[in-house]
Amino acid sequence: MLTQAQVLEAIKNGRKGGCSILDSRDYLRLAEFFPDEDLDTLGFTKAEGVDRYPLPEWTEDNILKHLASDLDFAFEKALNRRGISSSLMYEVIKMWMWVLEDDLQNFEDYPMYGLPLYKAVAVKYDLPNEIGDDEGNEDKYEDEYNES
């Protein structure tokens, strides 16, 4: 797993999260782990007068807890055919794979709102798999507007 210093260095050297340019959903999740002095590197500034809650410790267990929560949300968006939300969560999940130094960060198969990636992550990390034995590319997950 990457250290916080490695994450900050990679970002300083131009690594951009997949959806950071659009809505910063991935870096916002990372920011939860970083002290105020590092927020600028992540593209954020702390609002004056706002106290941040205690930062979670940067541990694999805590990263996996965040991944589990985000994966649950990603499955929800994909299964409800929420294209934009699911595509943004696809990048969030890949960001967590990057932090965990997992090869799934390079996953490029995006049919059916990202379900193949979500399933691969769920299976690998023993997290709830909302599509069971399906691969995630079955026609039943296709956009209702494209159905016959």
MODELLER restraints for C-alpha pairs under 7 A, 6 or more apart:
rsr = mdl.restraints
at = mdl.atoms
rsr.add(forms.Gaussian(group=physical.xy_distance, feature=features.Distance(at['CA:1:A'], at['CA:99:A']), mean=5.89, stdev=0.5))
rsr.add(forms.Gaussian(group=physical.xy_distance, feature=features.Distance(at['CA:1:A'], at['CA:100:A']), mean=4.30, stdev=0.5))
rsr.add(forms.Gaussian(group=physical.xy_distance, feature=features.Distance(at['CA:1:A'], at['CA:101:A']), mean=5.39, stdev=0.5))
rsr.add(forms.Gaussian(group=physical.xy_distance, feature=features.Distance(at['CA:2:A'], at['CA:99:A']), mean=5.33, stdev=0.5))
rsr.add(forms.Gaussian(group=physical.xy_distance, feature=features.Distance(at['CA:2:A'], at['CA:100:A']), mean=6.28, stdev=0.5))
rsr.add(forms.Gaussian(group=physical.xy_distance, feature=features.Distance(at['CA:2:A'], at['CA:101:A']), mean=6.59, stdev=0.5))
rsr.add(forms.Gaussian(group=physical.xy_distance, feature=features.Distance(at['CA:8:A'], at['CA:41:A']), mean=6.84, stdev=0.5))
rsr.add(forms.Gaussian(group=physical.xy_distance, feature=features.Distance(at['CA:12:A'], at['CA:41:A']), mean=6.63, stdev=0.5))
rsr.add(forms.Gaussian(group=physical.xy_distance, feature=features.Distance(at['CA:17:A'], at['CA:26:A']), mean=6.31, stdev=0.5))
rsr.add(forms.Gaussian(group=physical.xy_distance, feature=features.Distance(at['CA:17:A'], at['CA:27:A']), mean=6.86, stdev=0.5))
rsr.add(forms.Gaussian(group=physical.xy_distance, feature=features.Distance(at['CA:17:A'], at['CA:95:A']), mean=6.40, stdev=0.5))
rsr.add(forms.Gaussian(group=physical.xy_distance, feature=features.Distance(at['CA:18:A'], at['CA:91:A']), mean=4.99, stdev=0.5))
rsr.add(forms.Gaussian(group=physical.xy_distance, feature=features.Distance(at['CA:19:A'], at['CA:25:A']), mean=6.60, stdev=0.5))
rsr.add(forms.Gaussian(group=physical.xy_distance, feature=features.Distance(at['CA:19:A'], at['CA:26:A']), mean=6.56, stdev=0.5))
rsr.add(forms.Gaussian(group=physical.xy_distance, feature=features.Distance(at['CA:19:A'], at['CA:88:A']), mean=5.82, stdev=0.5))
rsr.add(forms.Gaussian(group=physical.xy_distance, feature=features.Distance(at['CA:19:A'], at['CA:91:A']), mean=5.90, stdev=0.5))
rsr.add(forms.Gaussian(group=physical.xy_distance, feature=features.Distance(at['CA:20:A'], at['CA:26:A']), mean=6.19, stdev=0.5))
rsr.add(forms.Gaussian(group=physical.xy_distance, feature=features.Distance(at['CA:20:A'], at['CA:27:A']), mean=6.40, stdev=0.5))
rsr.add(forms.Gaussian(group=physical.xy_distance, feature=features.Distance(at['CA:25:A'], at['CA:92:A']), mean=6.91, stdev=0.5))
rsr.add(forms.Gaussian(group=physical.xy_distance, feature=features.Distance(at['CA:26:A'], at['CA:92:A']), mean=4.78, stdev=0.5))
rsr.add(forms.Gaussian(group=physical.xy_distance, feature=features.Distance(at['CA:26:A'], at['CA:95:A']), mean=6.62, stdev=0.5))
rsr.add(forms.Gaussian(group=physical.xy_distance, feature=features.Distance(at['CA:27:A'], at['CA:42:A']), mean=6.12, stdev=0.5))
rsr.add(forms.Gaussian(group=physical.xy_distance, feature=features.Distance(at['CA:31:A'], at['CA:39:A']), mean=6.42, stdev=0.5))
rsr.add(forms.Gaussian(group=physical.xy_distance, feature=features.Distance(at['CA:31:A'], at['CA:42:A']), mean=6.82, stdev=0.5))
rsr.add(forms.Gaussian(group=physical.xy_distance, feature=features.Distance(at['CA:32:A'], at['CA:55:A']), mean=6.37, stdev=0.5))
rsr.add(forms.Gaussian(group=physical.xy_distance, feature=features.Distance(at['CA:33:A'], at['CA:55:A']), mean=5.44, stdev=0.5))
rsr.add(forms.Gaussian(group=physical.xy_distance, feature=features.Distance(at['CA:33:A'], at['CA:56:A']), mean=5.70, stdev=0.5))
rsr.add(forms.Gaussian(group=physical.xy_distance, feature=features.Distance(at['CA:33:A'], at['CA:57:A']), mean=6.90, stdev=0.5))
rsr.add(forms.Gaussian(group=physical.xy_distance, feature=features.Distance(at['CA:33:A'], at['CA:58:A']), mean=6.48, stdev=0.5))
rsr.add(forms.Gaussian(group=physical.xy_distance, feature=features.Distance(at['CA:36:A'], at['CA:46:A']), mean=6.75, stdev=0.5))
rsr.add(forms.Gaussian(group=physical.xy_distance, feature=features.Distance(at['CA:39:A'], at['CA:45:A']), mean=5.91, stdev=0.5))
rsr.add(forms.Gaussian(group=physical.xy_distance, feature=features.Distance(at['CA:67:A'], at['CA:93:A']), mean=6.89, stdev=0.5))
rsr.add(forms.Gaussian(group=physical.xy_distance, feature=features.Distance(at['CA:67:A'], at['CA:96:A']), mean=6.45, stdev=0.5))
rsr.add(forms.Gaussian(group=physical.xy_distance, feature=features.Distance(at['CA:68:A'], at['CA:127:A']), mean=6.57, stdev=0.5))
rsr.add(forms.Gaussian(group=physical.xy_distance, feature=features.Distance(at['CA:71:A'], at['CA:93:A']), mean=6.80, stdev=0.5))
rsr.add(forms.Gaussian(group=physical.xy_distance, feature=features.Distance(at['CA:71:A'], at['CA:118:A']), mean=6.64, stdev=0.5))
rsr.add(forms.Gaussian(group=physical.xy_distance, feature=features.Distance(at['CA:74:A'], at['CA:86:A']), mean=5.75, stdev=0.5))
rsr.add(forms.Gaussian(group=physical.xy_distance, feature=features.Distance(at['CA:74:A'], at['CA:89:A']), mean=5.43, stdev=0.5))
rsr.add(forms.Gaussian(group=physical.xy_distance, feature=features.Distance(at['CA:75:A'], at['CA:118:A']), mean=6.77, stdev=0.5))
rsr.add(forms.Gaussian(group=physical.xy_distance, feature=features.Distance(at['CA:75:A'], at['CA:130:A']), mean=6.66, stdev=0.5))
rsr.add(forms.Gaussian(group=physical.xy_distance, feature=features.Distance(at['CA:77:A'], at['CA:85:A']), mean=6.24, stdev=0.5))
rsr.add(forms.Gaussian(group=physical.xy_distance, feature=features.Distance(at['CA:77:A'], at['CA:86:A']), mean=5.16, stdev=0.5))
rsr.add(forms.Gaussian(group=physical.xy_distance, feature=features.Distance(at['CA:78:A'], at['CA:86:A']), mean=5.33, stdev=0.5))
rsr.add(forms.Gaussian(group=physical.xy_distance, feature=features.Distance(at['CA:78:A'], at['CA:113:A']), mean=4.96, stdev=0.5))
rsr.add(forms.Gaussian(group=physical.xy_distance, feature=features.Distance(at['CA:78:A'], at['CA:114:A']), mean=6.78, stdev=0.5))
rsr.add(forms.Gaussian(group=physical.xy_distance, feature=features.Distance(at['CA:78:A'], at['CA:115:A']), mean=6.65, stdev=0.5))
rsr.add(forms.Gaussian(group=physical.xy_distance, feature=features.Distance(at['CA:81:A'], at['CA:113:A']), mean=6.85, stdev=0.5))
rsr.add(forms.Gaussian(group=physical.xy_distance, feature=features.Distance(at['CA:81:A'], at['CA:143:A']), mean=6.46, stdev=0.5))
rsr.add(forms.Gaussian(group=physical.xy_distance, feature=features.Distance(at['CA:83:A'], at['CA:113:A']), mean=6.13, stdev=0.5))
rsr.add(forms.Gaussian(group=physical.xy_distance, feature=features.Distance(at['CA:86:A'], at['CA:113:A']), mean=5.85, stdev=0.5))
rsr.add(forms.Gaussian(group=physical.xy_distance, feature=features.Distance(at['CA:86:A'], at['CA:114:A']), mean=6.94, stdev=0.5))
rsr.add(forms.Gaussian(group=physical.xy_distance, feature=features.Distance(at['CA:87:A'], at['CA:113:A']), mean=6.54, stdev=0.5))
rsr.add(forms.Gaussian(group=physical.xy_distance, feature=features.Distance(at['CA:87:A'], at['CA:114:A']), mean=6.95, stdev=0.5))
rsr.add(forms.Gaussian(group=physical.xy_distance, feature=features.Distance(at['CA:90:A'], at['CA:114:A']), mean=6.11, stdev=0.5))
rsr.add(forms.Gaussian(group=physical.xy_distance, feature=features.Distance(at['CA:94:A'], at['CA:104:A']), mean=6.87, stdev=0.5))
rsr.add(forms.Gaussian(group=physical.xy_distance, feature=features.Distance(at['CA:94:A'], at['CA:105:A']), mean=4.61, stdev=0.5))
rsr.add(forms.Gaussian(group=physical.xy_distance, feature=features.Distance(at['CA:95:A'], at['CA:105:A']), mean=6.75, stdev=0.5))
rsr.add(forms.Gaussian(group=physical.xy_distance, feature=features.Distance(at['CA:97:A'], at['CA:104:A']), mean=5.99, stdev=0.5))
rsr.add(forms.Gaussian(group=physical.xy_distance, feature=features.Distance(at['CA:97:A'], at['CA:105:A']), mean=4.81, stdev=0.5))
rsr.add(forms.Gaussian(group=physical.xy_distance, feature=features.Distance(at['CA:98:A'], at['CA:105:A']), mean=5.25, stdev=0.5))
rsr.add(forms.Gaussian(group=physical.xy_distance, feature=features.Distance(at['CA:107:A'], at['CA:117:A']), mean=6.82, stdev=0.5))
rsr.add(forms.Gaussian(group=physical.xy_distance, feature=features.Distance(at['CA:109:A'], at['CA:116:A']), mean=6.82, stdev=0.5))
rsr.add(forms.Gaussian(group=physical.xy_distance, feature=features.Distance(at['CA:110:A'], at['CA:116:A']), mean=6.94, stdev=0.5))
rsr.add(forms.Gaussian(group=physical.xy_distance, feature=features.Distance(at['CA:111:A'], at['CA:137:A']), mean=5.67, stdev=0.5))
rsr.add(forms.Gaussian(group=physical.xy_distance, feature=features.Distance(at['CA:112:A'], at['CA:136:A']), mean=6.58, stdev=0.5))
rsr.add(forms.Gaussian(group=physical.xy_distance, feature=features.Distance(at['CA:112:A'], at['CA:137:A']), mean=5.74, stdev=0.5))
rsr.add(forms.Gaussian(group=physical.xy_distance, feature=features.Distance(at['CA:112:A'], at['CA:141:A']), mean=5.73, stdev=0.5))
rsr.add(forms.Gaussian(group=physical.xy_distance, feature=features.Distance(at['CA:112:A'], at['CA:142:A']), mean=5.72, stdev=0.5))
rsr.add(forms.Gaussian(group=physical.xy_distance, feature=features.Distance(at['CA:115:A'], at['CA:136:A']), mean=4.68, stdev=0.5))
rsr.add(forms.Gaussian(group=physical.xy_distance, feature=features.Distance(at['CA:116:A'], at['CA:135:A']), mean=5.96, stdev=0.5))
rsr.add(forms.Gaussian(group=physical.xy_distance, feature=features.Distance(at['CA:116:A'], at['CA:136:A']), mean=4.70, stdev=0.5))
rsr.add(forms.Gaussian(group=physical.xy_distance, feature=features.Distance(at['CA:116:A'], at['CA:137:A']), mean=6.64, stdev=0.5))
rsr.add(forms.Gaussian(group=physical.xy_distance, feature=features.Distance(at['CA:119:A'], at['CA:129:A']), mean=5.89, stdev=0.5))
rsr.add(forms.Gaussian(group=physical.xy_distance, feature=features.Distance(at['CA:122:A'], at['CA:128:A']), mean=5.93, stdev=0.5))
rsr.add(forms.Gaussian(group=physical.xy_distance, feature=features.Distance(at['CA:122:A'], at['CA:129:A']), mean=5.38, stdev=0.5))
rsr.add(forms.Gaussian(group=physical.xy_distance, feature=features.Distance(at['CA:123:A'], at['CA:129:A']), mean=6.77, stdev=0.5))
